[in-house]
Amino acid sequence: MKSQLGQNNTQQRPKKQGKQTIMRFAGLGTTLAVSIGLGSIGGRKLDEYFALEKPLITAAGALLGLAVGMWSVLRNIKSM
């Protein structure tokens, strides 16, 4: 009986670890999406405030959000 219990425990660990890995990567994707979104929204508000015809600050904000998001994702991947 002990050998059967040991086998069941080893079979359950990879499933649990797999779910944690999936949730961690989902969180990283969410972090990236939110940082890009916040950069875009902030840039759009600044474009409206300065009454610019072209969305230059929106583009800059999105790129800044992308850079910050990628930095955060890479930092978290290195800590795995």
C-alpha positions in Angstrom: 0.0 0.0 0.0 2.8 2.4 0.7 4.2 2.0 -2.7 0.8 2.8 -4.3 0.5 6.0 -2.2 4.0 7.1 -3.2 3.2 6.6 -6.9 0.0 8.6 -6.6 1.9 11.5 -4.9 4.5 11.6 -7.6 1.9 11.6 -10.3 0.0 14.6 -8.8 3.0 16.8 -8.3 3.7 17.4 -12.0 0.0 18.4 -12.6 0.1 20.8 -9.7 3.4 22.3 -10.9 2.1 22.6 -14.4 -0.9 24.6 -13.2 1.4 26.9 -11.3 3.5 27.4 -14.3 0.5 28.2 -16.5 -0.8 30.7 -14.0 2.6 32.3 -13.7 2.9 32.8 -17.5 -0.7 34.0 -17.6 0.2 36.6 -15.0 3.2 37.7 -17.0 1.0 38.2 -20.1 -1.4 40.2 -18.1 1.4 42.4 -16.7 2.6 43.0 -20.2 -0.9 43.9 -21.6 -1.7 46.2 -18.7 1.6 48.1 -19.0 1.1 48.7 -22.7 -2.5 49.7 -22.1 -1.7 52.1 -19.3 1.1 53.7 -21.5 -1.3 54.1 -24.4 -4.1 55.6 -22.2 -1.7 58.0 -20.5 -0.3 59.0 -23.9 -3.8 59.6 -25.3 -4.7 61.8 -22.4 -1.5 63.8 -22.9 -2.3 64.1 -26.6 -5.7 65.5 -25.8 -4.3 67.9 -23.2 -1.7 69.3 -25.6 -4.2 69.2 -28.5 -1.8 67.4 -30.8 -3.1 66.5 -34.2 -1.0 63.3 -34.5 -1.0 60.7 -31.7 2.8 61.0 -31.1 2.6 60.8 -27.3 0.2 57.9 -27.5 2.8 56.0 -29.6 5.6 56.9 -27.2 3.5 55.9 -24.2 2.7 52.5 -25.8 6.4 51.9 -26.6 7.3 53.0 -23.0 4.7 50.6 -21.7 6.1 47.8 -23.9 9.6 48.4 -22.6 8.5 48.5 -19.0 6.3 45.4 -19.4 9.1 43.4 -21.1 11.5 44.4 -18.4 9.1 43.2 -15.8 8.5 39.9 -17.7 12.2 39.2 -18.2 12.9 40.0 -14.5 10.3 37.5 -13.4 11.4 34.8 -15.9 15.0 35.1 -14.5 13.7 34.5 -11.0 11.9 31.3 -12.0 
